[in-house]
Structure formats: structure tokens, C-alpha cells
Amino acid sequence: MTIETGTATVGDVAGRLVGWLERLMPDGARRDALTAALTAGFGGDAAPISAAGCAAIERVAWKWARHVALFWEPGGTAPADTEAGAWPPPDPGAVRSRAAGVSNVRRLDDGTGVVRIDTLDAIGLAQPFVDAAFGLVRGARRIVLDLRGNGGGDPATVALIAGWLLGDRAVRLSDVVDRAGTRQWWTPDRAPGTALRQDAFVLVGPGTFSSGEALAYHLQARERVTVVGEATPGAADHVLPIRLAPTVLAHVPRAYVVDAVTGANWEGTGVIPDVPCPADDALEKLPG
């Protein structure tokens, strides 16, 4: 199917999304239900694609894959992709300018150390900032990891941060399953005595997404932290950017995560807090 600028319909875009899901997403009941729902809901829909059409496709897809996203770009002219793309390499200067998402490190009056991380940049750029942040709270009475604004990123950076709290010896976090097989993710080995041992809390909410959710989930599954706040959106896939039409860029699932302890993940359910409260109030609702 060739889609020229300005001619794409809702049915065209949904059909191309189904095609990419069948190419990229691992076989299974979830993929089959997702593609069937998209075909039944939008096959033959001749309405011109629009922001509203993109949102309608997303709403159907989210029942099975919360990470599906369609971005309406009305001025777009690039042709639809025929081969899978890749994420662009990070801009080192931009990563440094935002301190790799480490947006706040502070010590509260009661001795609590708070580290807020809002993104999970590529580990090669993020590690100096992450290590510096956790080094600053080494002597704190307890540790709070604030992920309420964390939209996700590099699973290697997830493993780095988890390692600060899970101990000096490497811990298997997860398997990532794609059509080619399975990749394991482990925390790094640390120098003896360098991991943090204090009581730890993780703050989450609707703004905690994707690998941000993974970090909270893996720590909670190992009973290392108390999770405080609101349930997260529930996006447990890895995705690729795929252009479905000149005016529509999509995030298409290509793999899913399986936690090494639970044998499951947070897809659709989100990370469920141990202490539920409005996300904005989470820091004030810490136990103890």
C-alpha cells in the first residue's frame, strides 16, 4: 500500500499498524487480540486520518498494549516506512544539560535523602550523574527515589539504578523477549560495601512510564522498597518509532519484559503502590 501526503485514511493507518505489529511483536494471544481488534474497529474506515483518528486507534490498542502511541504531524511529508527504524542517538550535550534527568537531589530536615530522576538516558552518558546523586545520599537516614515524572529510557540505566539499592552482587532483573529471542538484564557487580542499605521508598504516579515503571516494579518485586503514590499507566513493552503515513508517526511494540522474580510484568495494570495516595502528595505520605 502506498500512502501519499494528504491521502491517508483511518483504515490505511490502522492497517499499516497491524502489519507492523505482525512484523515486530512476538507471537502470542495478546498480539493476536490487538491486531484483531484494530482490524475489526478500523478496517475499511475511509475517513481521512486526523488527530482524532489517531486517538481513536490508540484507545482501542491500549486494552492490549499501553505503549502503542500515534503522533499526528499535520505538516508531515516523509513517506511511510517500509523498514523498521531505530531511535536516534542521544545528543551528549542535551543529556549533560539536563544532568541525565537527575533533576533534584536534596536532604530533608529529618535526614531523608531524596533523588528525583525524570528520564533514563543512555547509560554511558547517565552513569556519572546517577552515581553522583546516590553518592550524595549515602549517609541519609532513608532514601526516596522520586520517579513521578520519569518517562522511561535505557534499560541499562534501570539496572544501574537498581544496583545501588539491591546490593553489591549482580541481580537478575528481567528478560526482554522479542522475535529473535530473549535478552537478560542484570544489575552490575559493585565494589564490596558500596550499595545503599537504608530503608528505601519509590514515588510513582501517572507520569511514571515504560522503563520508569520497570525500575519501580523490579525494586518492589524484590521487597527492597515501599512504593508510594498512584498506579502507573502500565506500559511494559519495548517499542520502535515507525512512520505509518506522512502525517502519523507511531511507537510500535517489538518486545515485552518479564520480571525474573514474578514471572510477569506491569502491562495494563501498572505498578500498584504499597501506600496509595495522590501522586502530588506522595512525599508527604511516606510511612515512618
C-alpha positions in Angstrom: 0.0 0.0 0.0 1.4 3.4 -1.0 0.2 6.4 1.1 0.8 9.8 -0.4 0.8 13.0 1.5 -2.7 14.0 2.4 -4.4 10.8 1.2 -4.1 8.5 4.2 -7.4 7.3 5.8 -8.0 5.9 9.3 -8.3 2.4 7.7 -4.9 2.9 6.0 -3.1 3.9 9.2 -4.7 1.1 11.3 -3.9 -1.4 8.6 -0.3 -0.4 8.4 -0.1 -0.5 12.2 -1.5 -4.1 12.1 1.1 -5.0 9.5 4.0 -3.7 11.7 2.6 -5.4 14.8 2.7 -8.7 12.9 6.3 -8.0 11.8 7.7 -6.8 15.1 5.6 -8.0 18.1 6.3 -11.5 19.4 3.7 -14.1 18.6 1.0 -14.7 21.2 -2.5 -14.2 22.3 -2.0 -10.6 23.2 -0.7 -9.6 19.8 -3.5 -11.6 18.0 -6.2 -9.9 20.1 -4.7 -6.5 19.5 -4.5 -6.9 15.7 -7.9 -8.4 15.5 -9.4 -5.5 17.5 -7.7 -2.9 15.2 -8.9 -4.7 12.1 -12.4 -5.1 13.3 -12.6 -1.5 14.6 -11.0 0.4 11.7 -10.7 -1.9 8.6 -12.2 -0.1 5.7 -12.7 3.2 7.6 -12.4 5.8 4.8 -12.3 8.9 7.0 -9.2 11.0 6.5 -6.7 10.4 9.2 -6.6 13.2 11.9 -5.6 13.7 15.5 -9.0 12.4 16.5 -8.5 9.3 14.3 -5.0 8.7 15.9 -6.5 9.0 19.4 -9.3 6.5 18.5 -6.8 3.9 17.3 -4.7 4.4 20.5 -7.8 3.9 22.7 -8.5 0.5 21.1 -4.9 -0.6 21.2 -4.3 0.3 24.8 -6.6 -2.5 26.0 -3.7 -4.9 25.0 -0.6 -2.7 24.5 -0.4 0.5 26.6 2.8 1.5 24.8 1.1 2.0 21.4 1.2 5.7 20.5 0.3 7.6 17.4 1.6 11.1 16.9 -0.3 13.4 14.5 2.0 15.6 12.4 -0.2 17.6 10.0 2.7 19.1 8.2 4.5 15.8 7.6 5.7 14.9 4.1 8.0 11.9 4.7 6.8 8.6 3.2 5.6 5.7 5.3 8.4 3.4 6.5 8.9 0.1 4.7 11.8 -1.0 7.0 12.0 -0.8 10.8 13.7 2.3 12.1 15.7 2.9 15.2 15.9 5.5 17.9 18.2 8.4 17.0 21.4 8.5 19.1 21.3 10.8 22.1 22.7 14.3 21.9 25.5 14.3 24.6 25.2 18.0 25.1 21.5 17.8 25.7 21.9 14.9 28.1 24.5 16.8 30.1 22.5 20.0 30.2 19.6 18.2 31.9 22.0 16.1 34.1 20.7 12.9 32.5 17.3 13.5 34.1 18.7 13.8 37.7 16.6 16.9 38.3 16.8 17.2 42.1 18.9 15.8 45.0 18.2 17.0 48.5 18.3 16.2 52.2 15.1 16.8 54.2 15.2 18.1 57.7 14.5 14.6 59.1 17.6 13.2 57.3 15.7 11.7 54.3 17.7 11.7 51.1 15.6 12.4 48.0 16.8 11.7 44.5 14.4 12.7 41.6 15.2 11.2 38.2 12.9 12.2 35.3 14.4 10.2 32.4 16.6 7.2 31.9 19.2 8.4 29.4 21.7 6.1 27.8 23.9 4.6 30.5 27.2 5.8 29.0 26.0 9.4 29.5 23.8 8.9 32.5 26.1 7.0 34.8 28.2 9.9 36.2 25.1 11.8 37.1 23.3 8.8 38.6 26.4 7.8 40.7 26.9 11.3 41.9 23.3 11.6 43.0 23.3 8.4 45.0 26.7 9.2 46.4 25.2 12.4 47.9 22.6 10.5 49.8 24.9 7.8 51.1 24.7 9.0 54.7 20.9 9.7 54.6 18.6 8.2 57.2 16.5 6.7 54.5 16.3 7.0 50.7 13.5 8.3 48.4 13.7 7.7 44.7 11.2 10.0 43.0 10.0 8.6 39.7 6.8 10.6 39.4 8.0 12.3 36.2 10.1 9.5 34.8 9.0 8.7 31.2 11.5 5.9 30.7 14.5 5.2 28.6 17.5 2.9 28.7 17.1 -0.5 30.5 20.8 -0.5 31.2 20.3 2.7 33.3 17.4 0.9 35.1 19.8 -1.8 36.0 22.4 0.7 37.2 20.0 2.5 39.5 18.5 -0.7 40.8 22.0 -2.0 41.6 22.5 1.0 44.0 19.7 -0.4 46.1 19.8 -4.2 45.5 23.3 -4.9 46.7 26.9 -5.3 45.6 26.4 -8.7 43.8 24.7 -8.8 40.4 21.0 -9.5 40.5 19.0 -10.7 37.5 16.2 -8.2 36.9 14.3 -9.3 33.8 14.1 -11.0 30.4 13.2 -9.0 27.4 11.5 -11.2 24.8 11.4 -10.3 21.1 11.0 -12.2 17.9 14.7 -13.1 17.8 14.9 -14.5 21.3 15.5 -13.3 24.9 17.9 -10.9 26.5 18.6 -10.9 30.2 19.2 -7.7 32.2 21.3 -7.8 35.4 22.4 -5.2 37.8 26.2 -4.6 37.7 28.6 -6.0 40.2 29.6 -3.3 42.7 32.7 -2.8 44.8 32.0 -4.5 48.2 30.1 -2.3 50.6 29.1 0.4 48.1 25.4 -0.4 47.7 23.0 1.6 49.8 21.4 -0.4 52.7 18.9 2.2 54.2 15.2 1.8 54.0 14.0 3.0 50.6 10.9 4.3 49.0 9.8 4.9 45.4 7.3 7.6 44.4 5.2 6.9 41.4 2.2 8.2 39.5 0.6 8.7 36.1 3.8 10.3 34.9 5.9 7.2 35.6 6.0 5.3 32.3 7.7 2.5 30.5 11.3 1.9 31.9 10.4 4.2 34.8 7.7 1.7 35.7 10.2 -1.1 35.2 12.5 0.4 37.8 9.7 0.7 40.4 8.4 -2.8 39.6 11.7 -4.6 39.8 12.5 -3.0 43.2 9.1 -3.7 44.6 9.1 -7.3 43.4 12.3 -7.9 45.4 10.7 -6.2 48.5 13.5 -3.7 48.6 11.3 -0.6 48.5 7.9 0.7 49.6 6.1 2.2 46.6 4.0 5.3 47.4 1.7 7.2 45.1 -0.8 6.4 42.3 -0.8 3.4 40.0 1.3 3.9 36.9 -0.1 3.6 33.3 1.1 0.0 32.7 3.4 0.1 29.6 5.7 -2.9 29.7 6.7 -3.2 26.0 9.8 -2.0 24.2 8.9 0.0 21.1 10.4 1.3 17.8 9.4 4.5 16.0 7.6 3.7 12.8 6.1 6.2 10.3 2.7 4.9 9.3 1.9 7.8 7.0 3.4 11.2 6.1 1.3 12.7 8.9 1.5 9.8 11.5 4.5 8.6 13.5 3.9 5.6 15.8 5.5 3.8 18.6 5.1 0.1 17.8 5.8 -2.7 20.4 8.7 -5.0 19.4 9.4 -6.8 22.7 8.0 -7.3 26.2 9.5 -7.6 29.7 9.3 -10.5 32.1 10.4 -9.8 35.7 12.8 -12.5 37.0 11.1 -12.8 40.3 7.4 -12.5 39.5 7.5 -14.1 36.0 5.1 -11.3 35.0 5.1 -7.6 34.3 3.0 -4.4 34.8 1.4 -4.3 31.3 -2.1 -3.0 31.7 -2.2 -3.0 35.5 0.7 -0.6 36.2 2.8 -0.6 39.3 0.4 -0.8 42.2 1.6 1.3 45.2 2.0 -0.2 48.6 0.9 3.1 50.0 -1.8 4.6 47.7 -2.3 8.3 47.7 -2.4 11.2 45.2 0.9 11.3 43.4 1.4 15.0 44.3 1.2 14.1 48.0 3.4 11.0 47.9 6.5 12.6 49.6 4.3 13.8 52.5 2.7 10.3 52.8 5.9 8.3 53.5 5.4 5.8 56.3 7.5 6.4 59.4 
